Amino acid sequence: MADKRDYYEVLGVQKGASDDDIKKAFRKLARQYHPDLHPDDKEAEAKFKEINEAYEVLSDKDKRAKYDQFGHAAFDPSYGAGGAGGGFGGFGGFDMGDIFDSIFGGFSGAFGGGRSANPNAPRRGGDIETATTIDFMDACTGKKVKVRVSRNEQCPDCRGTGAAAGSQPKTCPDCQGTGTRRVTQRTPLGNLTQQVVCQRCSGKGRIVDNPCKTCSGKGIVRKAAEREVDIPAGVDDGQTLRVQGGGHAGLNGGPNGDLHIRVDVRPDPIFERDGYDVWTEIPLTYTQAALGSEIEIPTIDGKEKYKVPEGTQAGTVFRMRGRGIKRLYRSDRGDHYIKVTVEVPKNLTKDQKAKLKAFEDSLSDKNYQKRQGFFNKLKDKFK
């Protein structure tokens, strides 16, 4: 275990860091070392795996508490000692929470006969969290992406039993498969009976005399895997998608955990998203706004012609119903809003200025409704 870095050190946070600080640190590092940004970079890939592994433990309240108390031995099956008296690492992937329940629950057994959990019952595998970054248009239309994860998988050679081919684990004769033993001690208050972890099988309830060489008797192996995932149309920046069964392999025939993928969406230089609506700012010339014009506007479906009416004012917003982003897991869509800005021409020539002045002189207040209304109000106010 000496070569395995402390999870807090991996994420660059203090041991007492808040959940938000841990999440922010993970997101920052995951983006920095994501394999998509470092193709064929083995060092970045290794760091990305290490970051995911650390976050998987520290983001879970129960797992974090156990890690704070027992370190890496509390969770990673790769560090199981595998032998009697091997300490907490000897559990080799067994859920330590149940062991602790049995130990501390033993006091109730001394006075009322408590029961311990079956160590060989099916156990669900742990969840994995990772991240992927996509473009704005990919979020609108959906995309298939490949994500890389490091996860525990059932050993292909022993099929999870931990025993070499041609052999099978046997029930521990000391605990009869329960993983715990009752120990009675004399105290000034009388005899006290406690449930303790069976040292012979390290709490597993089974003994493997001929361990599988591939997994060293643990029944699982750690593998880096690349998985293709469908990112649905309508996903938003920061949303997390769940891939059922994409997490760590279960124990004793239990189901796999889930894979949680946080989606980061790159901002677009033209489109701005507001929920499922899309906003686009379109600059018009003074003449286009005054006389009206057919202009070409960008939409998430491609370029389209749009007729701007005569006398359009700066700040006017036009709405295109149902032309926004598809709602997640639904068929309907948001709207597309076009906000108009009017660009005042610069660097006019002397002749252009003269013509513009003549044009202005030809206008009257009736051509400027807002201006006329404003000055009428001003007159009334200062009568």
N, C-alpha and C positions, 0 to 999 in steps of 0.2 A: 504493500500500500504506500510505500515511501515515495514512489514516483507519481502519485496521484495528488494533484494540487487541491488545496482547500477551496470549496465551492464559493465562499465569500470572496476569496482572493481572485478566483476566476472572473467573477462579475465586477470586481473592483469596488465592493461595498463593505461597510463595517458589519460586524456580527449582529448588532441590534438594528440594522436598517429596516425601514418600513417596507410594506408590500409594494407601495408605489415606487419607492427608490429602487427596489429590486427589479420591478417591471421595466422602469426607464433604462436602467443599466443594461438589462437583457436586450431591449429593442435596439439600443445604440450599438452594442457589440455585434448583434445578429446582422444588422445592416452592414457593419464594417467588414465582417468576415464571411458574408454570404457567398457560397460557391458560385452563384451566377455572376458575381463581380470579380471572382478570382478563378477562372477556369484553369484546370490542370495545376493548381497551386495546392500541393499536399499539406503545406503548413497551415494555410488558411482553412482548409477543409478540416484538419485536426482541431484547430481552435474553435471552429463552428460547432463541431460535435461536443467539445468540452463545454462550451457555453450553454448548449441545449441541455446537456446532462445536469449542469449546475442549476439551471432555472427550473428544470423538472422537479427537483427536490425542494429548492428554497421557495418556490411559489405555492407549495402545498403546506398548509398550516401543520398538519399532523406529521408529514414527512420531515419538515424543517425541525420540529421539536425533537424527533428521534435522531436526526443528523447532529443537532447541537449537543446531544447527550453522548452519542456513540460514534460519531464520525462516519466515514465511508462504509464501515462494516455494517451499518444499519440497513442498507438498501441494495447495494450493487451485488447481484449474485456472482459476478466475476471475482469477488474477493472472499468467497466462502473458504474457510480453512479446511472443511471437509472431514476433520477427525475429531475424536472425543477430546473434550477439554480444550477445543480450539477457540474458545471465547465466543463473542457474538458473531464473528465472521464465520463460524462453523455452521451457521444456519443455511448458508449457500442459497439465498434467494427466498427462504421461508419467511412468511410475514411475521416480523418480530412483534408486532402489536398483539398478536394472539398469544405469543409466548409470554409477554409481560402480563397479559390478562390472566394467564394461567398461574403465573408466579404470585401476583398480588391477590388474585382471586382465591389462592390457596388458603388464606386465613378464613374465608367464609366456609371453605371445605372442612376446616378443622372443627367448626362449630355447627355447620349445617349441611355439609356434603355438597360443595359446588362442583360443577362440571367444566371440563376444559374443552376447547375447540378441537376438532379432528384435524391433525396436521396434514393429513393426506386428502382433505376435501378439495374439490376444484377451487382454484383462486383466479380471479380476474387479473389480467396483466395491467401494468401501469400505463398511464397516458403519456403521450409525447407532444411537445409543442415546438413548432418551427415557424418560419416566416418566408414569404415570397413577395417579390415586388413586380408589379405589372404596370403597363401604360394606361392612361385614362381611357383610351378607346377600347382596350381589352376589357376593362371593367364594364363598359357599356354593352359590349357584344358577347362577352364570355371568352374563355381561352383554356386550352389544355396546357398545364405547366408540369415540370418535373421538379420534385423536391427531394432533397437528400436527408436522410435521417439515420441515426445509429440506434439500433434497437435490439432487444433480446428476442431471439427466435428459438423455437424448439429444436433441439439437436437432431439433425437429420439421420444420424447413425443409430442413436438409441431411442429415438422418438419420445424423448422427454423422461425416460425412466432413470437415466443416469448409469445404467448397467451396460456392460459390454455385450456385444452380440452373443446369443446363446445362453445368456444368464438373465436373472431377474432379481430385483431387490427383495430382501426378505424382511418380515416383520421383526422389529427389535424385540429380543426376548426379555430385556430388562423392563421395558415400559408397556409391552404388549401392543405396540403401535400407537399409543396415545401421545407420545412425545414428552410426557411428564411422569415424574415419580413422586410418591408421598414419602416425606422424611419426617420422622418424629424426634423431637428434642425434649429433654427434661429441663424444666424451668422452675423457678421458685413458686410459680403459679400452677404448676402441674405440667402434664405433657402437652406440647404444642406441635400440631401436625401442619406441615406446609407442602404445597405442590412446588416442585422445582423442575427445571429442564433436565431431561434425561441426558446424562453425559455421554453415554455410549453412542447414541444416534444423533446427538446435538439437537434434539427437539424435533427431528423429522419423522420419527416413528418407524423409519425403515433403515436398513443397513445395506450398503452396496459393497459386497466383498470383491467384485471384479468391475471396477469403474470403467466407464466408457473413456477411451483415450481422447476422443474429440472434444468432449466437454468437461473432462476431469471429474465425471460423476455428478455434475450439477444439473444435467438434463436440458440446459439452455446454452446457447452461444451468442456472443455479441457480433452483430453484422452491420455493416454500412449498406443501406439499401437506397435505391432511387425509385421513386414511385411517381407515376403520371396521375395527375389529379385534374378534374374538371372544375375550373373556376366559373361559377354561373354568372350570366349577364345580370347586371344590377348591383354587384357587390360594391361596397363602399370602402373607403380608406379606413384601416384600423379594424375592420370586421374580422371575426374568427370563424372559420369553417371547420366542421367536424367530419372526419372520415372514420366511420365506424369500423372497428377492427384493425385500424392501421397503426395501433400502438404496440407496446411490448406484448410478447406471447404470455398467455396465462400459464399457471402451474397446475399440475395434476389434472390436465384436461380442461382447465377453466378457459373462458373466452379471452381473446386478445383485448387489450385496452384500445383506446381511440387515439387518433392522430388529430391534433388541433393545429390548423394553419392560419396564422394571422396574415392578412393581405394588406400590403402597403401599395397605394396607388400614386404614381407620379403625377404631379400637377400638369395641366395642359396650357399652352400659351394662348389658346383661343377660347376654349370653353371653361366655364366655371360651374361647378355643381352645387346645387342647393336641394338636398334630399334627392328626389328623383327628377327634379327640374334642371334644365340647362339654361345658362345665361350666356349671351354673346353681345359684346359691345361693337356696334358698327358705326364708323365715322362717315358722315355725308358731307359733300361740299355745300356751300351756301346755295348754289343754284339748284342742286338736287333736292334740297330741303324745301326751297321756295316753289319750284315748278313741279315737284314730284318726279319720280324716276323709277325705272325697273332696275333693281340691283341684284347682284349675285351674293348670296349669303352662305356661309358654311353651316352645316348641321351634322349631327353624328351619323346621319345616313348618306352624307355627301353634299355637294353643292346644289343649291336650288335658286330659282328666280323668285324675287319677291318685289311686289309693287308698293313703293312708298308713296303715299298720297301727297298731293300738293299742300304746301303750307305746314309741313311737319316741323314741329319745334324740337329743339335740343332737349334731351331727357325723356322724350316720348318712348313708351315701351309697347312693343307689339307682341302678341301672344300667338303661338302656334300650338294648338291643342294636340295632345297625344304624340308630340314629336320629341319628347324628352327621353329619359333613361327607363328601360324596362324595370318594373318592380321585381324585386328578388323573389324567385319561384312563382311568379304570376305572369299573366300575358299582357296586362295593361301597362301603360307607360305614363310618365310625367309629361310636363309641357316644356316647350322651348320658348324662352323670352328673348326678344331682340331689343336692346336698349340703344337709342340713337344719340349720337353726339354730332354736333355741327362744327366743322373745322373752319375757322376764319382764315382767309388767305393772307399770306405774308409776302414780303418782297415784291410789292406791286410796282409796276413801272409808272412813270409820270402820266402816260396816256391812259393806263388802266385806272389810275386814281381819278383822273378827270371824268372818265366815263362813269365810274362808280358814283362820283359826286353828283353828276347830272341825273343818274338814275335815282339817287336818294332824294334829290330835289323834286322829282316827279311824283313822289309818294306823299300821301296824306295820313292823318291819324287813323283813318278807317282801315289802312293797311296794317296797322299795329294794334290789335285789340288789347293785348296785355298792357302795352305801354299807355294806351289811351285810358284804360280802366285804372291804372296806377295813379296817373296824374289827376284824374277826376277825384279819386279818393284823397289825394294830397290837397287839392283845392278845398274840399269840404272840411278837412281837418284844420286848416289854417285860415278859415274865413274870419 
